[in-house]
């Protein structure tokens, strides 16, 4: 019985994915345990606790050698469940219970606002689309992020930080437009043109349908254009720009897009604004060509999305607005 087995130490958790047990799988399971123990023993050794890791290794090895498959499965499941609860405790520590009602109300309000926006304008923008469901290469899929629409209140709060220029001279470029929520929100401003750059043809089809339906209900909508291409190969026009992206892609695609945008900044003196929501790749923005104007830090647990605003600086000019400092 379990009461006759050696006591289980709580210092070491084993990460092993175990299928339903049978007698022939016990040996393979022991090998998995040994491999995990060796890895963690090396970790303990680097931390200067070699003696402790040797004791734990010998104890766990004895358990793996003496227990049958049923006991091993219960033991590993116990450790796996403990890890799950450990993750929950970490969340509770960072996110006190007294903040739950406010966050829950904020989430419900955001969901209802997105639903009402789609219903009122006859569009479909609130769907979350993972890159696995889109037509693109494996390399592009690995660098793409899940499509997620920007909240209306967040978009309006960010745009309020940009000084109101002559909007009719600016073009709004949405990189990774997805289903077009940002383009629809931007249509309330009198832009010269709204451009949406999207790689997935499925999203381009829905995006065009949303824009047509929105234009039917709002005839004063600025002219728009959809570009179906890789963001790294998109050439930015030589006009004043406000470039928007909501964490659409990362790695080499983001670096290639920033290289094209930097060349555009150095080519003319027309201003270029960057609105970056959820800025996970902000370190790839060259500081010699872009200065940070404003921003807010994100809070993953509470659901608050971070954002940053940058202004492109031509080497022959100097910034004419205050630079935001942390």
ZADRENTOR-135992 format. One record per residue: residue in three letters; x, y, z negated of N, C-alpha, C in turn. Coordinates in steps of 0.2 Angstrom, whole numbers, padded with zeros to 4 digits, always signed. Example, Ala and Ser with C-alpha at 12.3 -4.5 7.8 and 13.67 -1.06 7.14 Angstrom:
ALA+0066-0028-0039+0062-0022-0039+0066-0016-0039SER+0064-0011-0035+0068-0005-0036+0064+0000-0039
***
This chain:
UNK+0004-0006+0000+0000+0000+0000+0004+0006+0000UNK+0001+0012+0001+0005+0018+0001+0008+0020-0006UNK+0005+0017-0011+0008+0019-0018+0014+0015-0019UNK+0016+0010-0016+0022+0007-0017+0028+0009-0012UNK+0026+0014-0008+0031+0017-0003+0035+0022-0007UNK+0041+0024-0004+0045+0029-0008+0042+0036-0007UNK+0043+0040-0012+0040+0047-0012+0043+0051-0006UNK+0038+0055-0003+0040+0059+0003+0043+0066+0001UNK+0049+0067+0003+0052+0074+0002+0048+0079+0006UNK+0047+0085+0003+0044+0091+0006+0048+0096+0009UNK+0055+0094+0009+0060+0099+0012+0060+0098+0020UNK+0058+0093+0023+0060+0091+0030+0053+0090+0033UNK+0052+0093+0038+0046+0092+0042+0048+0089+0049UNK+0045+0084+0052+0047+0081+0058+0042+0082+0063UNK+0044+0085+0069+0040+0087+0074+0040+0081+0080UNK+0036+0076+0079+0036+0071+0084+0029+0070+0086UNK+0028+0070+0092+0021+0068+0095+0020+0061+0096UNK+0016+0058+0092+0015+0050+0092+0008+0048+0095UNK+0008+0044+0099+0002+0041+0102-0001+0036+0097UNK-0007+0033+0098-0009+0027+0094-0004+0022+0093UNK-0004+0019+0087+0002+0015+0086+0000+0007+0087UNK+0005+0004+0089+0005-0004+0089+0012-0006+0087UNK+0012-0013+0086+0019-0015+0084+0025-0014+0089UNK+0023-0014+0095+0029-0013+0100+0031-0006+0100UNK+0027-0001+0097+0029+0006+0098+0033+0008+0091UNK+0033+0004+0086+0037+0006+0080+0044+0007+0081UNK+0047+0003+0085+0054+0004+0086+0056+0011+0090UNK+0052+0012+0095+0052+0019+0099+0051+0024+0094UNK+0046+0024+0089+0045+0029+0085+0051+0030+0080UNK+0054+0025+0078+0060+0026+0073+0065+0030+0077UNK+0066+0028+0084+0071+0032+0087+0070+0039+0088UNK+0063+0041+0089+0061+0048+0089+0063+0051+0082UNK+0061+0048+0077+0062+0050+0070+0070+0051+0069UNK+0074+0047+0071+0081+0047+0070+0084+0053+0074UNK+0081+0054+0080+0083+0060+0084+0082+0067+0081UNK+0075+0067+0078+0073+0073+0075+0077+0074+0069UNK+0079+0069+0065+0083+0070+0059+0090+0072+0061UNK+0093+0069+0066+0100+0071+0068+0100+0079+0069UNK+0095+0081+0073+0095+0088+0075+0094+0093+0069UNK+0090+0091+0064+0089+0095+0058+0094+0094+0054UNK+0098+0088+0054+0104+0088+0049+0109+0092+0052UNK+0110+0093+0058+0115+0098+0061+0113+0105+0059UNK+0107+0106+0059+0105+0113+0056+0106+0114+0049UNK+0105+0109+0045+0107+0110+0038+0114+0111+0037UNK+0118+0107+0041+0125+0107+0040+0128+0114+0042UNK+0125+0117+0047+0127+0124+0049+0126+0129+0043UNK+0120+0127+0039+0119+0132+0034+0122+0130+0027UNK+0127+0126+0027+0131+0124+0021+0128+0119+0016UNK+0123+0116+0018+0120+0111+0014+0120+0104+0017UNK+0126+0102+0018+0128+0095+0022+0126+0090+0017UNK+0127+0090+0010+0126+0085+0006+0118+0084+0005UNK+0114+0089+0005+0107+0088+0005+0104+0085+0011UNK+0107+0087+0017+0104+0084+0023+0106+0077+0023UNK+0112+0075+0021+0114+0068+0021+0109+0064+0017UNK+0107+0066+0011+0103+0063+0006+0096+0062+0009UNK+0093+0068+0012+0087+0068+0016+0087+0063+0022UNK+0092+0063+0025+0092+0059+0031+0092+0051+0029UNK+0096+0050+0024+0096+0043+0022+0089+0041+0019UNK+0086+0045+0015+0080+0044+0013+0074+0043+0018UNK+0074+0047+0023+0069+0047+0028+0071+0041+0033UNK+0077+0039+0034+0079+0033+0038+0076+0027+0034UNK+0077+0027+0028+0074+0021+0024+0067+0020+0025UNK+0063+0026+0025+0056+0026+0026+0054+0023+0033UNK+0058+0026+0038+0057+0024+0045+0058+0016+0046UNK+0063+0014+0042+0065+0007+0043+0060+0002+0040UNK+0057+0004+0034+0053+0000+0030+0046+0000+0031UNK+0043+0006+0033+0036+0007+0034+0034+0004+0041UNK+0028+0002+0041+0025-0001+0048+0022+0005+0051UNK+0020+0003+0057+0017+0009+0062+0012+0013+0059UNK+0007+0010+0055+0001+0013+0052+0004+0018+0047UNK+0008+0016+0043+0011+0021+0038+0015+0027+0041UNK+0019+0025+0047+0022+0030+0050+0017+0035+0053UNK+0012+0033+0056+0007+0038+0059+0004+0042+0054UNK+0002+0039+0048-0001+0044+0043+0004+0049+0040UNK+0011+0047+0040+0016+0051+0037+0017+0057+0042UNK+0017+0055+0049+0019+0061+0054+0013+0065+0054UNK+0007+0062+0054+0001+0067+0054+0000+0071+0048UNK+0003+0069+0043+0003+0073+0037+0007+0079+0038UNK+0013+0078+0040+0018+0083+0042+0015+0088+0047UNK+0012+0085+0052+0009+0090+0057+0004+0094+0054UNK-0001+0091+0050-0006+0095+0047-0003+0101+0042UNK+0002+0099+0039+0005+0104+0035+0008+0110+0039UNK+0011+0108+0044+0014+0114+0049+0008+0118+0051UNK+0002+0115+0053-0003+0120+0055-0006+0124+0049UNK-0006+0121+0043-0008+0126+0037-0003+0131+0036UNK+0003+0129+0037+0009+0134+0035+0008+0140+0040UNK+0006+0138+0046+0005+0144+0051+0000+0148+0049UNK-0006+0145+0046-0011+0149+0044-0009+0153+0038UNK-0005+0151+0034-0003+0155+0028+0001+0161+0030UNK+0005+0160+0035+0009+0165+0038+0005+0171+0040UNK-0001+0169+0044-0005+0174+0046-0009+0177+0040UNK-0011+0174+0035-0014+0177+0030-0010+0182+0026UNK-0003+0180+0026+0001+0184+0022+0002+0191+0026UNK+0002+0191+0033+0003+0197+0037-0003+0200+0038UNK-0009+0197+0037-0015+0200+0038-0020+0199+0032UNK-0020+0203+0028-0024+0202+0022-0032+0201+0023UNK-0035+0198+0019-0042+0196+0020-0047+0202+0020UNK-0045+0208+0016-0049+0213+0016-0049+0217+0022UNK-0045+0215+0027-0045+0219+0034-0049+0215+0039UNK-0051+0209+0037-0055+0205+0042-0061+0208+0044UNK-0066+0211+0040-0072+0214+0043-0071+0219+0048UNK-0066+0224+0047-0065+0229+0052-0062+0226+0058UNK-0058+0221+0058-0055+0218+0064-0061+0214+0068UNK-0065+0211+0064-0070+0207+0067-0075+0212+0071UNK-0077+0217+0067-0081+0222+0070-0078+0225+0077UNK-0072+0227+0077-0068+0229+0082-0068+0224+0088UNK-0067+0218+0087-0068+0213+0092-0075+0212+0095UNK-0080+0212+0091-0087+0212+0094-0088+0218+0098UNK-0086+0224+0095-0088+0230+0099-0084+0230+0106UNK-0078+0227+0106-0074+0227+0112-0078+0222+0117UNK-0080+0216+0115-0083+0212+0119-0090+0214+0122UNK-0094+0218+0117-0100+0221+0120-0099+0226+0124UNK-0094+0230+0123-0092+0236+0128-0090+0233+0135UNK-0086+0228+0135-0084+0225+0142-0090+0222+0145UNK-0095+0219+0141-0101+0216+0144-0105+0221+0147UNK-0106+0227+0143-0111+0232+0145-0108+0235+0151UNK-0101+0236+0152-0098+0239+0158-0100+0235+0164UNK-0099+0229+0164-0100+0225+0169-0108+0225+0171UNK-0112+0225+0166-0119+0224+0168-0121+0231+0171UNK-0119+0237+0168-0121+0243+0171-0119+0245+0178UNK-0113+0242+0179-0110+0244+0186-0111+0238+0191UNK-0113+0233+0189-0114+0227+0193-0108+0224+0196UNK-0103+0224+0191-0096+0221+0193-0094+0215+0188UNK-0089+0212+0190-0086+0206+0186-0079+0208+0184UNK-0078+0210+0178-0071+0212+0176-0068+0208+0170UNK-0073+0206+0166-0071+0204+0159-0069+0196+0159UNK-0068+0193+0164-0066+0186+0165-0059+0186+0163UNK-0056+0181+0159-0049+0180+0158-0047+0174+0163UNK-0042+0176+0167-0040+0171+0172-0033+0169+0171UNK-0031+0163+0169-0024+0161+0168-0021+0160+0175UNK-0014+0161+0176-0011+0160+0182-0011+0153+0185UNK-0013+0148+0181-0013+0141+0184-0019+0140+0188UNK-0024+0145+0188-0029+0144+0193-0029+0148+0199UNK-0023+0152+0200-0022+0156+0206-0017+0153+0211UNK-0018+0155+0217-0014+0153+0222-0007+0157+0223UNK-0002+0154+0221+0005+0157+0221+0010+0152+0220UNK+0016+0153+0221+0021+0148+0220+0022+0147+0213UNK+0026+0141+0211+0027+0139+0204+0032+0145+0201UNK+0036+0148+0205+0041+0153+0202+0037+0159+0200UNK+0032+0161+0205+0028+0167+0203+0023+0165+0198UNK+0021+0159+0197+0016+0158+0192+0019+0158+0185UNK+0026+0156+0185+0029+0156+0179+0031+0163+0176UNK+0031+0168+0181+0032+0175+0179+0026+0179+0178UNK+0020+0176+0180+0014+0180+0179+0010+0179+0173UNK+0007+0184+0171+0003+0184+0164-0004+0183+0166UNK-0008+0181+0161-0015+0180+0161-0019+0186+0163UNK-0023+0186+0167-0027+0192+0169-0032+0194+0163UNK-0031+0200+0160-0035+0202+0155-0037+0209+0156UNK-0043+0211+0156-0045+0218+0158-0043+0223+0152UNK-0042+0229+0154-0040+0234+0149-0047+0237+0146UNK-0047+0238+0139-0053+0241+0136-0054+0248+0138UNK-0060+0250+0139-0062+0257+0141-0059+0262+0136UNK-0060+0261+0130-0058+0266+0125-0050+0267+0125UNK-0047+0261+0126-0040+0262+0126-0037+0265+0132UNK-0040+0264+0138-0038+0268+0144-0039+0275+0143UNK-0045+0277+0141-0046+0284+0140-0042+0287+0135UNK-0040+0284+0129-0036+0287+0124-0028+0288+0127UNK-0026+0283+0132-0020+0284+0135-0020+0289+0140UNK-0025+0290+0144-0025+0295+0149-0025+0302+0146UNK-0028+0303+0140-0028+0309+0136-0021+0312+0134UNK-0016+0307+0134-0009+0309+0133-0005+0312+0139UNK-0008+0311+0145-0005+0314+0151-0007+0321+0152UNK-0003+0326+0153-0005+0332+0154-0009+0333+0160UNK-0015+0336+0160-0019+0336+0166-0016+0340+0172UNK-0013+0337+0177-0011+0340+0182-0016+0341+0188UNK-0014+0343+0194-0019+0343+0199-0020+0336+0201UNK-0025+0333+0199-0026+0326+0200-0027+0324+0207UNK-0030+0329+0211-0031+0328+0218-0025+0327+0222UNK-0019+0328+0219-0013+0327+0222-0009+0321+0220UNK-0012+0317+0215-0009+0311+0213-0012+0305+0215UNK-0009+0300+0216-0011+0293+0218-0011+0289+0212UNK-0016+0285+0210-0016+0280+0205-0014+0273+0207UNK-0009+0270+0205-0007+0264+0207-0007+0259+0202UNK-0011+0254+0202-0012+0248+0197-0009+0242+0200UNK-0003+0241+0196+0001+0235+0198-0002+0229+0194UNK-0003+0224+0198-0007+0218+0196-0014+0220+0194UNK-0017+0222+0199-0024+0225+0198-0029+0220+0195UNK-0028+0213+0197-0033+0208+0194-0040+0209+0197UNK-0045+0210+0192-0052+0211+0194-0054+0218+0195UNK-0049+0223+0193-0050+0230+0195-0053+0234+0189UNK-0053+0232+0183-0055+0236+0178-0052+0243+0177UNK-0045+0243+0178-0042+0249+0177-0043+0253+0183UNK-0044+0251+0189-0045+0255+0195-0052+0258+0194UNK-0057+0254+0192-0064+0257+0191-0064+0262+0185UNK-0060+0261+0180-0060+0267+0175-0056+0273+0178UNK-0051+0272+0182-0047+0277+0185-0052+0281+0190UNK-0057+0278+0193-0061+0281+0198-0065+0287+0195UNK-0065+0288+0188-0068+0294+0186-0064+0300+0186UNK-0058+0299+0188-0053+0305+0189-0053+0307+0196UNK-0052+0313+0198-0052+0315+0205-0045+0314+0208UNK-0043+0307+0209-0037+0306+0212-0037+0307+0220UNK-0031+0308+0222-0030+0308+0230-0032+0301+0233UNK-0030+0296+0229-0031+0289+0231-0030+0284+0226UNK-0033+0278+0225-0032+0273+0220-0030+0267+0224UNK-0024+0264+0222-0021+0259+0225-0021+0253+0220UNK-0023+0247+0222-0022+0241+0218-0018+0236+0222UNK-0012+0234+0218-0008+0229+0221-0009+0222+0217UNK-0011+0217+0221-0012+0211+0218-0010+0205+0222UNK-0007+0200+0219-0004+0195+0223-0009+0189+0225UNK-0013+0187+0220-0017+0182+0221-0023+0183+0226UNK-0024+0180+0231-0030+0181+0236-0036+0180+0233UNK-0037+0176+0228-0044+0175+0225-0046+0181+0221UNK-0041+0184+0217-0043+0190+0214-0044+0196+0218UNK-0040+0196+0224-0041+0202+0229-0048+0202+0231UNK-0051+0196+0233-0058+0195+0235-0063+0198+0230UNK-0062+0196+0224-0067+0198+0219-0066+0206+0218UNK-0059+0208+0218-0058+0215+0217-0061+0219+0222UNK-0061+0217+0228-0064+0221+0234-0072+0221+0233UNK-0074+0216+0231-0082+0216+0230-0084+0220+0224UNK-0080+0220+0218-0081+0225+0213-0081+0232+0215UNK-0076+0234+0219-0075+0241+0221-0080+0243+0226UNK-0083+0239+0230-0088+0240+0234-0095+0241+0230UNK-0096+0237+0226-0102+0238+0222-0102+0244+0217UNK-0096+0246+0215-0095+0252+0211-0096+0258+0215UNK-0093+0258+0221-0094+0263+0226-0101+0265+0228UNK-0105+0259+0228-0112+0260+0230-0116+0264+0225UNK-0114+0263+0218-0118+0266+0213-0115+0273+0211UNK-0108+0274+0213-0105+0280+0212-0102+0283+0219UNK-0106+0286+0223-0103+0288+0229-0097+0293+0229UNK-0096+0296+0223-0091+0301+0223-0084+0298+0221UNK-0084+0291+0221-0078+0288+0219-0072+0290+0224UNK-0066+0291+0222-0060+0292+0226-0059+0287+0231UNK-0056+0288+0237-0054+0282+0241-0049+0277+0238UNK-0050+0271+0240-0046+0266+0237-0043+0261+0242UNK-0038+0258+0240-0035+0253+0245-0032+0247+0241UNK-0033+0241+0243-0030+0235+0240-0024+0232+0244UNK-0019+0231+0241-0013+0228+0244-0011+0221+0241UNK-0012+0216+0246-0011+0209+0244-0003+0208+0245UNK+0001+0208+0240+0008+0207+0241+0011+0206+0234UNK+0017+0204+0234+0021+0203+0228+0023+0210+0226UNK+0022+0211+0219+0024+0218+0216+0031+0220+0217UNK+0036+0215+0218+0043+0217+0219+0044+0219+0226UNK+0040+0218+0230+0041+0220+0237+0037+0226+0239UNK+0033+0229+0234+0029+0235+0236+0033+0241+0236UNK+0032+0245+0241+0035+0251+0242+0030+0257+0240UNK+0033+0261+0235+0028+0266+0232+0029+0272+0236UNK+0023+0275+0237+0022+0281+0242+0026+0287+0239UNK+0028+0292+0243+0032+0298+0241+0027+0303+0240UNK+0023+0302+0235+0018+0307+0232+0018+0307+0225UNK+0015+0312+0221+0015+0311+0214+0011+0305+0212UNK+0013+0301+0207+0010+0295+0206+0009+0294+0198UNK+0004+0290+0197+0003+0288+0190+0002+0280+0191UNK+0007+0277+0189+0008+0269+0189+0006+0266+0183UNK+0001+0261+0184-0002+0258+0178-0001+0251+0178UNK+0001+0248+0173+0001+0240+0173+0000+0238+0166UNK-0004+0233+0165-0006+0230+0159-0003+0223+0158UNK+0004+0223+0157+0008+0217+0156+0006+0211+0162UNK+0006+0213+0168+0004+0209+0174+0009+0203+0175UNK+0016+0205+0174+0021+0200+0176+0027+0202+0172UNK+0032+0197+0173+0038+0198+0169+0044+0196+0173UNK+0050+0196+0169+0056+0193+0172+0058+0197+0179UNK+0060+0193+0184+0063+0196+0190+0058+0200+0194UNK+0051+0198+0193+0046+0202+0197+0046+0209+0194UNK+0046+0210+0187+0046+0216+0184+0052+0220+0186UNK+0058+0217+0185+0064+0220+0187+0064+0223+0194UNK+0062+0219+0199+0062+0221+0206+0057+0227+0207UNK+0051+0226+0204+0046+0232+0204+0050+0238+0201UNK+0053+0238+0196+0056+0244+0193+0062+0247+0197UNK+0065+0242+0201+0070+0244+0205+0067+0249+0211UNK+0062+0246+0214+0058+0250+0219+0056+0257+0216UNK+0053+0257+0210+0050+0263+0207+0056+0268+0206UNK+0062+0265+0204+0067+0270+0202+0070+0273+0209UNK+0070+0269+0214+0072+0272+0221+0067+0277+0223UNK+0061+0276+0221+0056+0281+0223+0057+0288+0219UNK+0059+0287+0212+0060+0293+0208+0066+0297+0211UNK+0071+0293+0213+0077+0297+0215+0076+0299+0222UNK+0071+0297+0226+0071+0299+0233+0068+0306+0233UNK+0063+0308+0229+0059+0314+0229+0059+0317+0222UNK+0057+0323+0222+0056+0327+0216+0048+0326+0213UNK+0044+0323+0217+0037+0323+0215+0037+0318+0208UNK+0033+0320+0203+0033+0317+0197+0030+0310+0198UNK+0032+0306+0193+0030+0299+0193+0029+0297+0185UNK+0023+0295+0184+0021+0293+0177+0020+0286+0177UNK+0022+0283+0171+0021+0276+0170+0017+0275+0164UNK+0011+0271+0165+0007+0269+0159+0008+0262+0158UNK+0011+0260+0153+0013+0253+0152+0009+0250+0146UNK+0004+0246+0147+0000+0243+0141+0003+0236+0139UNK+0004+0235+0133+0007+0229+0131+0014+0228+0133UNK+0018+0233+0132+0025+0234+0135+0030+0228+0132UNK+0029+0222+0135+0034+0217+0133+0040+0217+0136UNK+0041+0221+0142+0047+0221+0146+0049+0228+0146UNK+0048+0232+0141+0050+0239+0141+0058+0240+0141UNK+0061+0235+0139+0069+0235+0139+0071+0235+0147UNK+0067+0233+0151+0069+0233+0158+0068+0240+0162UNK+0065+0245+0158+0064+0251+0161+0070+0255+0160UNK+0074+0257+0166+0080+0261+0165+0079+0268+0162UNK+0083+0269+0156+0082+0275+0153+0085+0281+0156UNK+0090+0280+0161+0093+0285+0165+0088+0288+0170UNK+0082+0285+0171+0078+0287+0176+0071+0288+0173UNK+0069+0286+0167+0063+0287+0164+0064+0289+0157UNK+0060+0293+0155+0060+0295+0148+0053+0294+0145UNK+0053+0292+0138+0047+0290+0135+0044+0296+0132UNK+0037+0297+0134+0034+0303+0132+0029+0302+0126UNK+0026+0296+0126+0021+0294+0120+0021+0287+0120UNK+0018+0284+0114+0016+0277+0114+0014+0276+0107UNK+0011+0270+0106+0009+0267+0100+0011+0259+0100UNK+0013+0257+0094+0015+0250+0093+0009+0246+0093UNK+0009+0240+0095+0004+0235+0095+0004+0231+0089UNK-0002+0228+0087-0003+0224+0081-0006+0218+0084UNK-0002+0212+0084-0005+0206+0088-0011+0203+0083UNK-0010+0203+0077-0015+0200+0073-0021+0204+0072UNK-0021+0210+0072-0027+0214+0072-0030+0215+0079UNK-0026+0214+0084-0029+0215+0090-0028+0221+0094UNK-0024+0226+0090-0023+0232+0093-0017+0232+0098UNK-0018+0234+0104-0014+0233+0110-0009+0239+0110UNK-0003+0238+0110+0002+0243+0111+0003+0246+0118UNK+0005+0252+0118+0006+0255+0125+0011+0261+0125UNK+0014+0262+0131+0019+0267+0131+0018+0271+0138UNK+0020+0278+0137+0020+0282+0143+0027+0285+0145UNK+0029+0284+0151+0036+0286+0153+0035+0291+0159UNK+0040+0296+0159+0040+0300+0165+0046+0300+0169UNK+0046+0299+0175+0052+0298+0179+0055+0304+0180UNK+0062+0304+0180+0066+0310+0180+0071+0309+0186UNK+0070+0314+0191+0075+0314+0196+0082+0316+0194UNK+0087+0313+0196+0094+0316+0194+0095+0323+0194UNK+0092+0326+0199+0093+0333+0200+0089+0338+0196UNK+0084+0335+0192+0080+0339+0189+0080+0338+0181UNK+0076+0341+0177+0076+0340+0170+0069+0339+0168UNK+0068+0335+0162+0061+0335+0160+0058+0341+0158UNK+0052+0343+0160+0048+0349+0158+0043+0348+0152UNK+0043+0342+0149+0038+0340+0144+0042+0338+0138UNK+0039+0338+0132+0042+0336+0126+0043+0328+0127UNK+0049+0326+0125+0051+0319+0125+0049+0316+0118UNK+0045+0310+0118+0043+0307+0112+0049+0304+0109UNK+0049+0305+0102+0055+0301+0098+0052+0297+0093UNK+0055+0291+0092+0053+0287+0087+0054+0289+0080
***
